[in-house]
């Protein structure tokens, strides 16, 4: 379907991150020789299929493109089958992909030593962005240390030469102006190539800034630069903050997030934790989550709202909680409400390959148009399959198409559900979009779209829940391990998922728990809807396997969440549930 000279990015929106995944997959399949990392890097720069083929011929020493690039196996052949059969029990491996129950981790604060005096050579150029009076204090202390600082007021155009060190204070001066609005400034600063980027924010300020996730991703993308977010105390005076920030320039740990409060420096480290002896016995005697659902107060009369569609991870949890409790389930998603029956032109086509063939036979010629049509059909199928499965479990289930950013529509839907049922017991929020690109290539519009869909949508939903006469007992926000660890090409997504933590924490009271669960990648589930949204594709599954990354068992993931709701401490507002790190 891809012409040899077709521009992968301009014509198919296959950006550099996706091309790197393709290159990694080709390297694994074809077994590139020693020095493979360099070959993969070069492959990922190719913009056409013919360009990729030429590089492969050179890398493999083959005589012709035909010898270097084998035809991908058809559906049902051994190689395809080996990677699509995912075990439902933990610890098993298929095609080197290890699928296990997720581990539970919490962020714990670890003490850091006081940094040595900053080694700033005489005349080192430093740019201080924003901060008002604080910016002036920071500049004075830098000058005392021998630097040559310049201050740039908030909103003023950046100078062409930013120097070796940039100190960003905008979050302290204007706490209401955060990501995504400040992304263009960070992007320009990073493009200038400073050796050190230091930003400051106030801890416990209540602002869902997402800066932690953003800086974790910056650290992964800009390995030759030290990037640090310093969170100072809410009551720290300007002079104290200035002293802390200048002292931090002497640190050598390369921690992307440092908590500096009360004269101490701490880092956030993920630590494995458990839920105690009661939870350690597993998912109840039947292993189906019924004991957990009962302990969490979810029964046949309960009403659980899931936002983010009737697909993928959301659908897996909906099925599990329905089977365990027979509760009533409401679903909100972007996919239009599907018709009861599918168009006969595609109804007999199974899988993406057959659907593509059906659309080509109907006269479609644009690859991008065909891929959109295939994805739309698969989304509608998954919604129908999910609703059917929920009803077969004995639950009442209903799906509505609502845009999470439409505040009026979300508020109306939530209000209507509560009025109809007389209650709303729990909410799971899993909406989001991904538009992976490196920071240097990311448009501000794309960053805003990704950040707003995840964090903005969560804010809209939680506000709507807060307006009800009686709030749900829990609101679970589905985050991502990208927010907890950062990830190349996902600075916007990492920032948005990090912002969820503060939103959930602010929503929580003595009577209700806001919880963010940062999930690691999920293995695809068995069945026709196995590669639904939020689950890895077989190709990405092989890529993770090559990097030693284990995947969350799709049967164990929902049970893990039920255990958290049943026995997790109400004061814990963020956990990571992942099979392994990056």
Phi and psi in degrees as a GROMACS rama.xvg file:
@    title "Ramachandran Plot"
@    xaxis  label "Phi"
@    yaxis  label "Psi"
@TYPE xy
-102.001  116.344  UNK-2
-64.8052  144.714  UNK-3
-54.4618  -34.9015  UNK-4
-98.2946  7.53819  UNK-5
-67.1152  130.437  UNK-6
-73.9548  113.798  UNK-7
-62.5838  -35.9912  UNK-8
-83.2633  -49.1857  UNK-9
-68.3845  -37.813  UNK-10
-95.4337  -29.4136  UNK-11
-121.318  2.45987  UNK-12
58.6568  32.9668  UNK-13
-89.9159  95.9774  UNK-14
-78.9309  -176.364  UNK-15
-63.2827  -34.6772  UNK-16
-66.0576  -44.636  UNK-17
-67.559  -35.9469  UNK-18
-65.3695  -33.9299  UNK-19
-65.5855  -37.7236  UNK-20
-64.8945  -41.6868  UNK-21
-61.729  -44.1106  UNK-22
-62.1233  -42.2663  UNK-23
-63.0651  -39.6458  UNK-24
-64.4962  -43.4009  UNK-25
-62.268  -40.5073  UNK-26
-61.2051  -41.7862  UNK-27
-67.5894  -45.9082  UNK-28
-66.4335  -38.7465  UNK-29
-96.4348  -7.91809  UNK-30
63.0928  58.6797  UNK-31
-59.0017  143.799  UNK-32
-70.7077  -173.002  UNK-33
-53.0123  148.205  UNK-34
82.3895  20.5288  UNK-35
-61.5835  -33.5287  UNK-36
-58.1962  -41.9159  UNK-37
-65.8368  -38.9323  UNK-38
-64.7746  -42.0473  UNK-39
-62.917  -42.8348  UNK-40
-59.5227  -41.5678  UNK-41
-69.9244  -40.1339  UNK-42
-59.317  -39.5308  UNK-43
-68.8813  -14.7392  UNK-44
-85.6372  -15.0985  UNK-45
-67.7688  138.583  UNK-46
-104.987  -5.5672  UNK-47
-134.08  160.059  UNK-48
-63.6316  -38.891  UNK-49
-65.6115  -35.9615  UNK-50
-65.3946  -40.0368  UNK-51
-62.8228  -44.3729  UNK-52
-60.9378  -42.1481  UNK-53
-63.5694  -41.1179  UNK-54
-66.8119  -36.549  UNK-55
-65.8665  -41.1237  UNK-56
-58.7889  -44.5159  UNK-57
-65.9967  -41.2497  UNK-58
-69.557  -35.6351  UNK-59
-93.2522  -9.67962  UNK-60
68.1594  29.2998  UNK-61
-83.4271  162.03  UNK-62
-83.6379  -24.3715  UNK-63
-154.139  158.108  UNK-64
-57.7822  -34.6893  UNK-65
-62.4087  -34.9679  UNK-66
-76.4267  -27.891  UNK-67
-86.5194  -31.3216  UNK-68
-116.924  97.5768  UNK-69
-71.7169  156.023  UNK-70
-71.6949  134.23  UNK-71
-62.7953  140.928  UNK-72
-62.4432  144.735  UNK-73
-72.5262  160.4  UNK-74
-57.7319  133.255  UNK-75
98.305  -15.9629  UNK-76
-74.4781  160.798  UNK-77
-52.9799  -43.9706  UNK-78
-63.415  -41.6325  UNK-79
-67.2942  -44.0686  UNK-80
-63.2886  -35.6294  UNK-81
-63.776  -33.2554  UNK-82
-94.6145  -11.1243  UNK-83
-96.9068  -13.2372  UNK-84
-88.4305  100.608  UNK-85
-102.34  129.642  UNK-86
-68.1319  151.504  UNK-87
-97.8083  -2.47775  UNK-88
-114.279  151.805  UNK-89
-71.8307  156.444  UNK-90
82.7578  0.899419  UNK-91
-95.6958  155.134  UNK-92
-126.589  133.411  UNK-93
-124.764  125.651  UNK-94
51.0499  41.8537  UNK-95
69.8195  3.39452  UNK-96
-91.1043  115.962  UNK-97
-92.1287  124.596  UNK-98
-117.053  118.246  UNK-99
-137.778  168.848  UNK-100
-66.8186  143.474  UNK-101
-69.7412  148.102  UNK-102
-90.6199  145.215  UNK-103
-98.0202  127.814  UNK-104
-132.522  149.862  UNK-105
-126.287  151.745  UNK-106
-76.1054  126.952  UNK-107
-121.256  150.627  UNK-108
-87.4163  127.593  UNK-109
-116.056  131.673  UNK-110
-65.7452  139.804  UNK-111
-116.414  147.534  UNK-112
-71.757  158.894  UNK-113
-64.5307  135.109  UNK-114
-71.59  151.56  UNK-115
-67.9141  168.695  UNK-116
-58.9907  136.027  UNK-117
-60.9451  134.167  UNK-118
-90.9697  80.6836  UNK-119
-106.263  114.152  UNK-120
-69.7692  154.387  UNK-121
-57.1311  126.822  UNK-122
84.6872  9.85361  UNK-123
-60.9562  127.085  UNK-124
-78.2319  126.419  UNK-125
-130.308  133.565  UNK-126
-109.971  125.805  UNK-127
-107.165  116.109  UNK-128
-99.1609  121.624  UNK-129
69.5921  -164.007  UNK-130
98.6295  -14.841  UNK-131
57.4878  -126.914  UNK-132
-62.8064  -35.0051  UNK-133
-61.7403  -40.4147  UNK-134
-58.9113  -37.8037  UNK-135
-65.7105  -41.8745  UNK-136
-63.4587  -43.2662  UNK-137
-61.476  -43.9336  UNK-138
-60.9905  -39.2703  UNK-139
-63.0041  -44.4321  UNK-140
-67.1082  -35.0012  UNK-141
-65.6572  -39.4099  UNK-142
-64.9851  -38.142  UNK-143
-63.2093  -30.984  UNK-144
-82.14  -2.82859  UNK-145
104.595  -0.448243  UNK-146
-80.818  167.962  UNK-147
-116.756  87.4803  UNK-148
-86.8482  152.079  UNK-149
-130.402  139.691  UNK-150
-104.976  140.652  UNK-151
-124.226  107.876  UNK-152
-58.1414  152.283  UNK-153
-56.1065  129.485  UNK-154
92.7301  -12.6138  UNK-155
-83.43  147.496  UNK-156
-63.0775  140.394  UNK-157
-70.6951  142.661  UNK-158
-70.6726  159.005  UNK-159
-65.1988  -39.1511  UNK-160
-106.548  110.749  UNK-161
-91.7624  -13.2219  UNK-162
86.0138  -173  UNK-163
-78.0736  -27.6041  UNK-164
-127.451  135.703  UNK-165
-124.152  129.625  UNK-166
-114.445  117.201  UNK-167
-103.239  115.965  UNK-168
-115.961  11.28  UNK-169
-61.7152  -33.9776  UNK-170
-65.8945  -27.9219  UNK-171
-80.3681  -37.3148  UNK-172
-76.2069  -39.1049  UNK-173
-131.748  76.1668  UNK-174
-61.492  -19.693  UNK-175
-84.0338  -10.5817  UNK-176
-108.24  98.4394  UNK-177
-128.496  -169.163  UNK-178
-58.0668  142.98  UNK-179
-86.9453  -4.62068  UNK-180
-61.0114  -34.8421  UNK-181
-86.8692  -0.597347  UNK-182
-58.2118  -44.6545  UNK-183
-56.5251  -35.9111  UNK-184
-66.6721  -47.0604  UNK-185
-59.9577  -40.4743  UNK-186
-61.7201  -43.5186  UNK-187
-67.0985  -38.8001  UNK-188
-62.8167  -46.3134  UNK-189
-65.5578  -35.0541  UNK-190
-65.4577  -26.575  UNK-191
-73.8102  -16.3294  UNK-192
73.3822  43.8426  UNK-193
-68.2347  159.416  UNK-194
-80.5643  -23.1649  UNK-195
-143.129  131.9  UNK-196
-123.387  122.502  UNK-197
-123.227  126.078  UNK-198
-124.139  155.383  UNK-199
-128.16  146.732  UNK-200
-146.583  160.767  UNK-201
-96.1407  130.745  UNK-202
-74.6058  148.219  UNK-203
59.251  29.9229  UNK-204
-84.7789  -12.622  UNK-205
83.029  -0.35438  UNK-206
-88.3296  125.74  UNK-207
-83.6014  73.8969  UNK-208
-78.787  -31.1217  UNK-209
74.9115  9.13134  UNK-210
-66.4365  -31.386  UNK-211
-61.3151  -51.2661  UNK-212
-62.0641  -37.5867  UNK-213
-63.7703  -48.1254  UNK-214
-69.3306  -30.6096  UNK-215
-63.386  -35.7696  UNK-216
-75.0137  -39.0433  UNK-217
-57.6377  -42.7312  UNK-218
-61.4823  -31.328  UNK-219
-80.2835  -32.3418  UNK-220
-83.4607  -30.5007  UNK-221
-118.029  74.5455  UNK-222
-70.0482  -21.6388  UNK-223
-86.3887  -1.24541  UNK-224
-120.262  144.224  UNK-225
-94.8356  116.065  UNK-226
-116.528  126.846  UNK-227
-137.129  132.267  UNK-228
-100.546  121.158  UNK-229
-106.015  120.12  UNK-230
-99.9101  114.419  UNK-231
-94.4043  166.405  UNK-232
-68.2892  149.269  UNK-233
-62.3966  -27.8408  UNK-234
-103.804  2.53973  UNK-235
-63.5521  132.2  UNK-236
-72.8821  156.946  UNK-237
-53.1619  -42.5087  UNK-238
-64.3215  -37.5236  UNK-239
-65.0582  -43.0213  UNK-240
-62.5256  -42.5636  UNK-241
-61.357  -42.3731  UNK-242
-63.9585  -42.3861  UNK-243
-61.8569  -44.832  UNK-244
-67.7274  -43.278  UNK-245
-67.5219  -38.7846  UNK-246
-62.9252  -34.1174  UNK-247
-63.9305  -22.5502  UNK-248
-65.7526  -15.0003  UNK-249
-89.9954  -5.72745  UNK-250
-67.79  149.171  UNK-251
-121.497  0.105772  UNK-252
-73.9382  -19.0173  UNK-253
58.6687  38.3189  UNK-254
-78.8296  126.987  UNK-255
-71.1368  -23.0761  UNK-256
-133.182  123.845  UNK-257
-124.55  129.147  UNK-258
-95.5325  116.791  UNK-259
-120.201  104.965  UNK-260
-154.495  137.331  UNK-261
62.9662  31.2153  UNK-262
77.2812  10.498  UNK-263
-119.672  152.918  UNK-264
-117.905  130.876  UNK-265
-137.076  151.087  UNK-266
-112.634  158.198  UNK-267
-99.8647  119.111  UNK-268
-120.102  139.177  UNK-269
-78.0981  127.068  UNK-270
-125.985  128.244  UNK-271
-61.1495  131.258  UNK-272
-136.649  157.213  UNK-273
-120.631  176.835  UNK-274
-102.828  12.1476  UNK-275
97.8813  177.207  UNK-276
-64.3288  -37.1287  UNK-277
-63.4888  -42.0648  UNK-278
-76.056  -23.647  UNK-279
-70.2008  -14.5987  UNK-280
-76.3867  -6.37413  UNK-281
104.829  -165.166  UNK-282
-87.3909  54.9824  UNK-283
74.0247  170.679  UNK-284
-58.2722  -35.4606  UNK-285
-87.3199  -10.8691  UNK-286
68.3461  19.0407  UNK-287
-112.041  3.81753  UNK-288
88.3226  0.56042  UNK-289
-62.6647  -41.0361  UNK-290
-64.7313  -39.5094  UNK-291
-67.6583  -42.925  UNK-292
-60.843  -41.9699  UNK-293
-64.642  -42.3122  UNK-294
-65.7061  -29.5482  UNK-295
-83.5319  -2.57475  UNK-296
80.8091  22.5505  UNK-297
-102.916  115.539  UNK-298
-132.194  -169.073  UNK-299
-60.7853  -29.096  UNK-300
-86.0771  -11.5868  UNK-301
-70.1497  156.156  UNK-302
-123.547  122.758  UNK-303
-119.422  127.652  UNK-304
-102.808  129.556  UNK-305
-118.51  121.789  UNK-306
-110.534  127.479  UNK-307
129.41  13.7918  UNK-308
99.7524  172.871  UNK-309
-106.68  42.1506  UNK-310
-134.226  163.68  UNK-311
55.9938  -134.269  UNK-312
-61.5054  -40.2978  UNK-313
-58.5907  -44.8548  UNK-314
-64.9668  -38.3114  UNK-315
-62.643  -43.6402  UNK-316
-68.0758  -39.9173  UNK-317
-58.7306  -43.3125  UNK-318
-64.6567  -40.8013  UNK-319
-66.715  -46.9857  UNK-320
-69.4392  -30.0853  UNK-321
-68.2229  -44.8059  UNK-322
-65.8376  -32.0395  UNK-323
-81.5633  -28.542  UNK-324
-130.297  -16.9033  UNK-325
61.0331  27.2227  UNK-326
-70.2375  167.54  UNK-327
-84.7642  136.132  UNK-328
-124.27  129.796  UNK-329
-112.428  136.533  UNK-330
-125.641  133.494  UNK-331
-120.843  137.017  UNK-332
-158.249  169.734  UNK-333
-79.0707  -30.5167  UNK-334
-58.8943  129.806  UNK-335
-55.979  149.156  UNK-336
-58.7151  118.86  UNK-337
-74.7334  151.217  UNK-338
-65.2422  161.358  UNK-339
-62.151  -36.3124  UNK-340
-125.348  152.253  UNK-341
-85.2762  155.085  UNK-342
-55.9336  128.806  UNK-343
-55.7741  -25.1968  UNK-344
-65.1311  -25.3371  UNK-345
-121.073  -7.9032  UNK-346
-58.4234  -33.202  UNK-347
-87.7814  -4.64837  UNK-348
-86.1367  126.927  UNK-349
-113.693  131.726  UNK-350
82.7397  163.378  UNK-351
-65.2122  -37.1934  UNK-352
-62.5697  -46.2612  UNK-353
-68.7443  -35.7305  UNK-354
-65.1961  -41.7202  UNK-355
-57.917  -45.9919  UNK-356
-60.479  -38.9497  UNK-357
-65.1166  -41.9249  UNK-358
-71.7217  -34.9628  UNK-359
-64.1457  -40.3603  UNK-360
-65.7214  -26.2365  UNK-361
-79.7584  -7.09325  UNK-362
113.414  -3.10146  UNK-363
-68.9188  140.885  UNK-364
-126.583  -22.2635  UNK-365
-78.88  121.129  UNK-366
-56.3615  -42.0594  UNK-367
-63.9006  -41.7518  UNK-368
-64.5186  -41.1044  UNK-369
-63.2025  -44.4473  UNK-370
-63.3774  -38.5763  UNK-371
-64.9265  -41.2599  UNK-372
-66.0617  -41.0313  UNK-373
-62.2862  -46.2788  UNK-374
-62.3705  -38.0923  UNK-375
-64.492  -43.422  UNK-376
-63.6263  -44.3403  UNK-377
-64.7112  -36.6457  UNK-378
-64.2674  -44.5807  UNK-379
-63.1705  -40.1933  UNK-380
-60.7879  -43.8077  UNK-381
-66.0294  -37.4528  UNK-382
-62.5215  -46.7894  UNK-383
-60.5277  -44.2351  UNK-384
-64.2782  -39.3154  UNK-385
-64.8081  -47.755  UNK-386
-60.6912  -40.8735  UNK-387
-63.56  -42.662  UNK-388
-65.069  -39.422  UNK-389
-64.6392  -42.1376  UNK-390
-69.5386  -34.5447  UNK-391
-65.0038  -27.6607  UNK-392
-77.0529  -7.47673  UNK-393
97.8108  8.81066  UNK-394
-95.9789  146.564  UNK-395
-79.7703  129.183  UNK-396
-137.055  141.202  UNK-397
-142.926  141.815  UNK-398
-119.04  137.019  UNK-399
-130.456  144.004  UNK-400
-92.5374  113.027  UNK-401
-141.391  135.121  UNK-402
-82.3636  122.136  UNK-403
-65.1491  -18.5171  UNK-404
-87.5174  -5.69885  UNK-405
-87.3226  92.5343  UNK-406
-57.7247  -41.9654  UNK-407
-64.8474  -42.4761  UNK-408
-67.1078  -40.6152  UNK-409
-65.0207  -46.2784  UNK-410
-61.3779  -40.5352  UNK-411
-66.0787  -43.1112  UNK-412
-63.2792  -45.2748  UNK-413
-63.4651  -43.8152  UNK-414
-63.4649  -40.1272  UNK-415
-66.6881  -42.1454  UNK-416
-61.2663  -45.4488  UNK-417
-64.6276  -39.8663  UNK-418
-65.8578  -38.3747  UNK-419
-70.8941  -44.1528  UNK-420
-92.9451  -18.2159  UNK-421
78.2987  8.11541  UNK-422
-170.411  160.678  UNK-423
-149.87  108.742  UNK-424
-89.1555  -32.9126  UNK-425
-158.069  155.903  UNK-426
-135.209  139.243  UNK-427
-123.466  123.835  UNK-428
-111.309  119.231  UNK-429
-133.35  18.9902  UNK-430
-70.8801  154.812  UNK-431
163.872  159.975  UNK-432
-131.377  156.721  UNK-433
-126.244  129.447  UNK-434
-136.256  70.664  UNK-435
-62.8701  126.932  UNK-436
-157.064  149.488  UNK-437
-62.5831  153.959  UNK-438
-55.9733  -40.366  UNK-439
-62.7779  -26.2383  UNK-440
-103.451  -1.96358  UNK-441
-82.2897  132.127  UNK-442
-84.6034  145.94  UNK-443
-57.1876  -34.0082  UNK-444
-64.2447  -41.607  UNK-445
-67.1358  -43.0159  UNK-446
-57.5328  -46.2881  UNK-447
-62.5155  -40.9124  UNK-448
-62.7039  -46.1285  UNK-449
-66.2696  -47.4705  UNK-450
-64.4238  -45.1419  UNK-451
-69.0629  -37.1939  UNK-452
-62.9191  -41.3648  UNK-453
-79.9633  -63.542  UNK-454
-75.9761  -42.7371  UNK-455
-64.4495  -40.4497  UNK-456
-63.6059  -39.7349  UNK-457
-64.2052  -40.1092  UNK-458
-62.8742  -43.2396  UNK-459
-60.7467  -44.7866  UNK-460
-65.3939  -47.5255  UNK-461
-63.6845  -36.1797  UNK-462
-63.3789  -40.4943  UNK-463
-64.7509  -39.5005  UNK-464
-66.6828  -36.234  UNK-465
-67.3432  -20.45  UNK-466
-85.6512  -5.13884  UNK-467
-74.5656  154.667  UNK-468
-60.4178  -32.4838  UNK-469
-140.76  122.359  UNK-470
-78.8254  155.838  UNK-471
-61.6083  158.39  UNK-472
-75.2277  -25.9671  UNK-473
-146.979  151.287  UNK-474
-134.977  112.822  UNK-475
-100.319  125.149  UNK-476
-106.045  120.242  UNK-477
-79.9959  109.987  UNK-478
-99.0222  -159.499  UNK-479
-143.92  149.765  UNK-480
-59.7799  -20.7741  UNK-481
-61.2911  -34.5448  UNK-482
-71.1671  -30.9554  UNK-483
-83.6809  -31.1336  UNK-484
-118.684  -13.655  UNK-485
79.669  160.912  UNK-486
-160.604  140.334  UNK-487
-60.2537  134.14  UNK-488
79.0483  2.67582  UNK-489
-131.313  37.159  UNK-490
-60.1663  -39.7892  UNK-491
-68.2116  -43.9499  UNK-492
-67.841  -40.1776  UNK-493
-64.3548  -42.8999  UNK-494
-62.6047  -43.3887  UNK-495
-63.9477  -43.0952  UNK-496
-69.3762  -34.4383  UNK-497
-64.4095  -39.5563  UNK-498
-62.0332  -26.8206  UNK-499
-58.5058  -34.8569  UNK-500
-58.2227  -47.7093  UNK-501
-68.9216  -35.8245  UNK-502
-62.0093  -44.4726  UNK-503
-66.521  -38.3918  UNK-504
-65.4272  -41.8759  UNK-505
-67.045  -32.6094  UNK-506
-73.6753  -25.39  UNK-507
-68.8833  146.132  UNK-508
-138.557  -173.336  UNK-509
-63.4014  -25.598  UNK-510
-102.246  -4.25765  UNK-511
-147.932  150.075  UNK-512
-119.104  123.759  UNK-513
-97.9241  124.279  UNK-514
-132.875  128.168  UNK-515
-102.441  126.714  UNK-516
-110.477  113.62  UNK-517
-87.9341  104.222  UNK-518
-83.8772  142.067  UNK-519
-80.2048  175.502  UNK-520
-62.9504  137.737  UNK-521
-96.6585  139.54  UNK-522
-70.0739  151.413  UNK-523
-65.1168  147.973  UNK-524
-86.9501  162.029  UNK-525
-67.9616  155.256  UNK-526
104.436  173.103  UNK-527
-65.612  -22.3487  UNK-528
-104.204  24.0734  UNK-529
-63.3357  -28.2423  UNK-530
-105.702  45.1437  UNK-531
-69.1182  174.596  UNK-532
-58.1354  138.122  UNK-533
92.3607  -8.21958  UNK-534
-113.386  150.099  UNK-535
-75.7973  151.446  UNK-536
-79.2101  161.618  UNK-537
-56.3628  -35.8321  UNK-538
-65.9936  -46.8132  UNK-539
-67.4646  -30.6129  UNK-540
-60.4468  -42.4315  UNK-541
-68.1663  -36.9569  UNK-542
-62.8047  -43.9189  UNK-543
-62.7873  -41.0059  UNK-544
-60.6944  -40.3529  UNK-545
-64.5661  -27.8906  UNK-546
-94.3721  2.9996  UNK-547
77.1291  19.0689  UNK-548
-90.7251  122.255  UNK-549
-84.1452  156.773  UNK-550
-115.261  150.656  UNK-551
-73.5301  129.658  UNK-552
-65.8802  123.443  UNK-553
-66.6333  -15.698  UNK-554
-85.4469  -33.5428  UNK-555
-81.158  -28.2166  UNK-556
-56.5607  -52.3533  UNK-557
-61.952  -36.4187  UNK-558
-66.3635  -35.6755  UNK-559
-59.5094  -42.5651  UNK-560
-67.778  -41.0108  UNK-561
-60.5805  -40.4987  UNK-562
-62.9626  -39.0245  UNK-563
-63.279  -43.1358  UNK-564
-67.598  -31.2811  UNK-565
-77.7214  -44.2645  UNK-566
-127.449  2.78809  UNK-567
-71.291  145.375  UNK-568
-66.4282  132.32  UNK-569
-63.3532  -17.0733  UNK-570
-85.669  -7.17289  UNK-571
-91.1409  120.745  UNK-572
-113.481  0.388452  UNK-573
-153.953  130.033  UNK-574
-137.097  158.858  UNK-575
-110.062  131.124  UNK-576
-122.788  99.6227  UNK-577
-146.42  153.087  UNK-578
-78.923  -29.9887  UNK-579
-165.254  170.546  UNK-580
-84.937  -167.343  UNK-581
